[in-house]
């Protein structure tokens, strides 16, 4: 087992959290202090000294990941298509991890998520800001585009609890950019004019 280098304060706590996260995702809130210590490469006493007790460590772990603003990196895009393609991949990966965390920690993660709801709300504003430069190409306001993107990304990440989710990242990308209606439908031929009425007359009535 690889020992954690000697650090102090928040850096040491953060490094321990990163080290034990895979074990927590595997075992959930039922993970033992011994398993946590083994995953971190430290003695159990070191964990207690850093966090107080196991639940405090799990709460700190949930807060660390749920409030991690660096999890979504900054980037620039030259087109709306490139922006959406990048955001879909980033968000689905991020939300898939968060979904696993919530399932693993249950009430602990749910409580932390509620206490830090402003972080989730801030992410929507962050997304909307990336849509702003392409506002003229959008059918909806940037904030609505951000909300739709988050909703579809969460759906793909969670799979609604199904073992074999139907929608993929590419499906979400296609729906966001083109909708769920085939483009041919938009160019479908007009309905025939009523019997005895010239086509030109019908067009005039529509006008």
C-alpha positions in Angstrom: 0.0 0.0 0.0 1.3 3.4 -1.0 1.7 5.8 1.8 0.3 9.4 1.5 3.1 11.9 1.5 3.3 14.1 4.6 1.1 17.1 4.1 -0.8 19.5 6.4 -4.3 20.7 6.8 -6.7 20.9 3.8 -4.2 19.5 1.3 -3.8 16.3 3.3 -7.5 15.9 3.8 -8.1 16.4 0.1 -5.5 13.9 -0.9 -7.0 11.3 1.5 -10.4 12.0 0.0 -9.2 11.4 -3.5 -7.4 8.2 -2.4 -10.5 6.7 -0.8 -13.1 7.8 -3.3 -12.9 4.6 -5.5 -13.3 2.4 -2.3 -16.3 4.5 -1.2 -18.0 4.1 -4.6 -17.5 0.4 -4.3 -18.6 -0.2 -0.8 -20.9 2.8 -0.1 -21.6 4.2 3.3 -21.1 0.8 4.8 -17.4 1.0 4.2 -15.4 0.4 7.4 -12.7 2.7 8.9 -10.2 0.0 8.2 -11.1 -0.2 4.6 -10.8 3.6 4.3 -7.4 3.6 6.0 -6.2 0.8 3.7 -7.4 2.7 0.6 -5.7 5.9 1.8 -2.5 4.2 2.8 -2.6 5.5 6.4 -3.4 4.3 9.9 -7.0 4.5 11.1 -5.8 6.9 13.8 -4.6 9.3 11.0 -8.1 9.3 9.5 -9.7 10.1 12.9 -7.2 12.9 13.5 -7.9 14.4 10.1 -11.7 14.0 10.0 -12.9 13.1 13.5 -14.9 10.0 12.5 -16.0 7.9 9.5 -19.2 9.9 8.8 -17.4 13.2 8.9 -15.0 11.8 6.3 -17.8 10.7 4.1 -19.5 14.1 4.4 -16.2 15.8 3.6 -15.8 13.5 0.6 -19.3 14.4 -0.7 -18.7 18.1 -0.3 -15.3 17.9 -1.9 -16.7 16.4 -5.1 -20.1 18.2 -5.2 -18.5 21.7 -4.8 -15.5 21.0 -7.1 -15.7 24.0 -9.6 -12.6 22.7 -11.4 -14.5 19.5 -12.4 -15.8 21.4 -15.4 -12.9 22.9 -17.2 -13.1 26.2 -19.1 -12.9 25.9 -22.9 -13.8 27.9 -26.0 -15.7 26.8 -29.1 -15.9 28.1 -32.6 -19.4 26.8 -33.3 -22.6 25.9 -31.6 -22.2 22.3 -32.7 -18.7 22.1 -31.3 -19.9 23.7 -28.0 -22.8 21.2 -27.6 -20.6 18.2 -28.5 -18.0 19.2 -25.8 -20.6 20.0 -23.2 -22.5 16.8 -23.6 -19.4 14.7 -23.1 -18.2 16.7 -20.1 -21.6 16.8 -18.4 -22.5 13.2 -18.9 -19.2 12.1 -17.4 -19.5 14.5 -14.5 -23.1 13.6 -13.8 -22.4 9.8 -14.1 -19.8 10.2 -11.3 -22.2 12.3 -9.2 -25.0 9.7 -9.7 -22.6 6.9 -8.5 -21.7 9.0 -5.5 -25.3 9.6 -4.5 -26.1 6.0 -4.9 -23.1 5.0 -2.8 -23.6 7.5 0.0 -27.4 7.7 0.0 -28.7 10.1 2.7 -25.3 11.6 3.3 -24.9 12.7 -0.3 -28.5 13.8 -0.5 -28.1 16.0 2.5 -24.8 17.5 1.2 -26.4 18.2 -2.2 -29.3 20.0 -0.6 -27.0 22.1 1.6 -24.9 23.1 -1.5 -27.7 23.5 -4.0 -26.3 26.9 -5.0 -23.5 25.0 -6.7 -25.9 23.2 -8.9 -27.7 26.4 -9.7 -24.4 28.1 -10.5 -23.6 25.4 -13.0 -26.7 26.2 -15.0 -25.6 29.9 -15.2 -22.1 28.7 -16.3 -23.6 26.7 -19.1 -25.9 29.5 -20.2 -22.9 31.8 -20.4 -21.3 29.5 -22.9 -24.4 29.5 -25.0 -24.7 33.3 -25.0 -22.3 33.9 -28.0 -24.5 31.7 -30.1 -27.8 33.2 -29.0 -28.8 34.1 -32.6 -28.6 30.5 -33.5 -30.7 29.2 -30.7 -34.5 28.7 -30.8 -34.7 29.2 -27.0 -32.9 31.5 -24.5 -29.4 30.4 -23.4 -30.7 29.7 -19.9 -33.3 27.3 -21.3 -30.7 25.6 -23.5 -28.6 25.1 -20.4 -31.5 23.6 -18.5 -32.4 21.2 -21.4 -28.8 20.2 -21.7 -28.5 19.4 -18.0 -31.7 17.4 -18.0 -30.7 15.2 -20.9 -27.2 14.8 -19.6 -28.5 13.6 -16.2 -30.9 11.2 -18.0 -28.1 9.6 -19.9 -25.8 9.5 -16.9 -28.4 7.9 -14.6 -30.0 5.7 -17.3 -33.1 6.0 -15.1 -31.8 3.1 -13.2 -31.8 0.8 -16.2 -28.9 -1.7 -16.6 -28.8 -1.0 -20.4 -29.8 2.7 -21.0 -31.4 3.3 -24.4 -30.0 6.8 -25.0 -26.3 7.5 -25.6 -24.2 10.6 -25.6 -24.5 10.8 -29.4 -28.3 10.5 -29.1 -28.4 13.5 -26.8 -26.2 15.4 -29.2 -28.5 14.7 -32.1 -31.6 15.7 -30.1 -30.1 18.9 -28.9 -28.9 20.0 -32.3 -31.7 18.6 -34.5 -34.7 17.6 -32.3 -36.5 14.3 -32.4 -38.3 14.9 -35.8 -36.6 13.8 -39.0 -35.6 16.7 -41.2 -37.5 15.2 -44.1 -40.7 15.8 -42.1 -40.1 19.5 -42.2 -40.0 19.4 -46.0 -43.0 17.1 -46.4 -45.3 17.9 -49.4 -48.3 20.0 -48.7 -51.7 18.3 -48.4 -53.6 18.1 -51.7 -56.1 20.9 -52.4 -59.8 20.1 -52.0 -61.5 18.7 -55.1 -62.4 21.5 -57.5 -60.2 24.1 -55.8 -57.1 25.2 -57.8 -53.9 24.8 -55.9 -53.2 28.6 -56.4 -56.5 29.3 -54.7 -55.6 27.2 -51.7 -52.2 29.0 -51.4 -54.0 32.4 -51.5 -56.3 31.3 -48.7 -53.3 30.3 -46.5 -51.7 33.6 -47.2 
